[in-house]
Amino acid sequence: MSQTNDAYVPPAHGDWETIPPAEAGFDAAKLQAAIDFAKAQESTWPRSFYYPDGRYVGLVEWNESGPWSEIVGPVRERGGPAGLILRGGRLVAEWGDTARADMTFSIAKSYIAVLAGLAVADGLIRDVDEPVGKTVDGPWFEGAQNAAITWRHLLQQSSEWQGEIFGKSDQVDHNRQIGPGADNSRKGERRALKPPGSHYEYNDVRVNLLAYCLLQRFRKPLPEVLRERIMDPIGASQGWEWQGYRNSSVEIDGRSVQSVPGGGHWGGGLFISARDHARLGLLVGRGGAWAGRELLSPAWVNDMLSPSPTLENYGYLWWLNRGAAARPNVPATAVFALGAGVNAIWLNPTQDLVAVLRWIDKSALDGFVDRMLAAAR
């Protein structure tokens, strides 16, 4: 959906305009039932992110142990269930502490896709189908397995890259599954790699490699690029931050710069509020425009939200309601950014609808979406 010049956007400072549910096209009672459902389905993760026996939640969630499981980034206690719903950019509903900057896990991946779009617009990535090794120096793309890997492969998680970066091997996420009912009994077992572009695998090490490659192209910290080009223009708070690992600093043009990860798998990642997430969701849902200004190319947003050949319900680090995984009661145009815990930015551009969920149980996300859509007239 393209934004018109008179489309409402929330101010950077001051009150976020609200709209009654009925005026926004919702049945108020049904919408409240959806919110009550979300509030009652809090994540089972301990708020400290550590279980009483000292295990980190992510390692338990993904059945991870062994040589690459060390937590190397900061971890901070989370808040309680929170969220908000926007229609036409205005607040229809809000619950919990939506201004609290919490860890957001793999939603950070979707922000990396936004940064990749800026790199394309700047000519730093000349063609997403160009091998990454042509413009990123170092040993990362040497050898038969890695030389043919393109930017598109990294963005669609089909690169099959082999190696180690910041002390983490690609093998740590071999055979990884995600979502309710995921079987990670074989996670971390080495498997035979396939040609780049031919196999989808959710692999945090490879996403961290993509972030590092973008850092090499921008020649400045990714959080700095994101703040200047996206977050400040859309009026986000100054309270968000993107933390890397204690061993992920690299030298860029004579200064030490921290490379940031695509989640909180080993700590670190994007610490951000629900309200700031909602602004990013509104920007993407409106094709990259904000108050009549193009911050992100509409063509990039379209490509970012288009199905991948190796997984139809995945675009460039964004999830889609497509293919065998599509839910029939949910519009085909719906897309979402997803982080463990669960954290989600859910949007349907054709309805100018954005919802942000923080710390809802992973088994309840679909139930909330069903109830929210059932409340929409």
RANORPE-V55427 format. One record per backbone hydrogen bond with DSSP energy under -1.0 kcal/mol. NH is the residue of the N-H (numbers start at 1). CO is the residue of the C=O. E is the energy in kcal/mol with one decimal. If there is no record, write none. Layout:
nh = (NH	NH)
co = (CO	CO)
e = (E	E)
This chain:
nh = (7	19	24	25	26	27	31	32	33	34	35	36	37	38	39	40	43	49	51	54	57	60	61	62	63	64	69	72	73	78	82	83	84	85	86	87	88	90	91	92	93	95	98	102	102	104	107	108	109	111	112	113	114	115	116	117	118	119	120	121	122	123	124	125	130	132	134	135	136	142	147	149	151	152	154	155	156	158	165	168	170	172	173	174	176	182	187	188	189	197	198	201	207	208	209	210	211	212	213	214	215	216	217	218	219	225	226	227	228	229	230	231	232	234	235	236	241	243	246	248	250	252	255	257	259	267	268	269	271	272	275	277	278	279	280	281	282	283	284	285	286	287	288	290	293	295	296	301	302	303	304	305	306	308	308	314	315	316	317	319	320	321	322	326	330	334	335	336	337	339	343	344	345	346	347	348	351	352	353	354	355	356	357	358	359	360	361	364	368	369	370	371	372	373	374	375	377)
co = (4	91	20	22	21	375	27	28	29	30	31	32	33	34	35	36	359	46	55	51	49	56	57	58	60	59	66	266	266	47	358	95	356	93	354	90	352	87	17	85	85	83	96	100	272	270	104	105	106	107	108	109	110	111	112	113	114	115	116	117	118	120	119	119	127	149	131	132	132	139	143	146	130	128	150	151	152	153	168	165	163	169	170	171	173	179	184	174	186	158	195	157	203	204	205	206	207	208	209	210	211	212	213	214	215	221	222	223	224	225	226	226	227	230	232	231	271	269	72	245	257	255	252	250	248	264	74	243	241	102	98	273	274	275	276	277	278	279	280	281	282	284	283	293	290	288	288	297	298	299	300	301	303	311	314	311	318	304	315	336	313	334	320	323	327	331	347	319	345	343	339	357	337	355	335	353	348	349	348	86	346	84	344	82	342	342	41	361	364	365	366	367	368	369	370	371	25)
e = (-1.8	-2.5	-1.7	-1.2	-2.8	-3.0	-2.6	-2.3	-1.8	-1.8	-2.1	-2.9	-2.0	-2.1	-2.5	-1.6	-1.9	-1.7	-2.8	-2.8	-2.4	-1.6	-3.0	-2.2	-1.0	-3.0	-1.3	-1.8	-1.8	-2.6	-1.6	-2.5	-1.6	-2.3	-3.4	-2.2	-2.5	-1.5	-2.5	-2.9	-1.3	-2.7	-1.2	-1.0	-2.0	-1.2	-1.6	-1.9	-1.3	-1.2	-1.8	-1.7	-1.4	-2.2	-2.3	-1.6	-1.4	-2.1	-2.1	-2.2	-2.0	-1.4	-2.1	-1.4	-2.3	-2.5	-1.6	-1.9	-1.3	-1.4	-2.0	-1.5	-1.1	-2.8	-1.7	-2.5	-2.2	-2.7	-2.3	-1.5	-2.5	-1.7	-1.4	-1.9	-1.5	-1.8	-1.1	-2.3	-2.1	-3.4	-1.8	-2.5	-1.4	-2.3	-1.8	-1.8	-2.3	-2.1	-2.5	-2.3	-2.2	-2.1	-1.6	-2.9	-2.5	-2.0	-2.9	-2.4	-2.3	-2.7	-2.1	-2.6	-2.6	-1.8	-1.7	-2.8	-2.2	-2.8	-2.4	-1.5	-3.3	-3.2	-1.7	-3.4	-2.8	-2.0	-3.1	-3.3	-3.4	-2.6	-2.3	-2.1	-2.3	-1.5	-1.8	-2.6	-2.4	-2.2	-2.4	-2.7	-1.3	-1.8	-2.7	-2.7	-1.9	-2.5	-1.8	-2.3	-2.3	-2.3	-3.3	-1.6	-1.5	-1.3	-1.7	-1.6	-3.0	-2.6	-1.2	-2.8	-2.5	-1.5	-1.2	-1.7	-2.0	-1.8	-2.7	-2.4	-2.2	-3.1	-3.0	-2.4	-2.2	-3.3	-2.7	-2.3	-1.5	-1.1	-1.7	-2.0	-3.3	-2.4	-2.5	-2.6	-1.1	-1.4	-3.4	-2.1	-2.2	-2.3	-2.7	-2.0	-2.9	-2.7	-2.1	-1.2	-3.7)
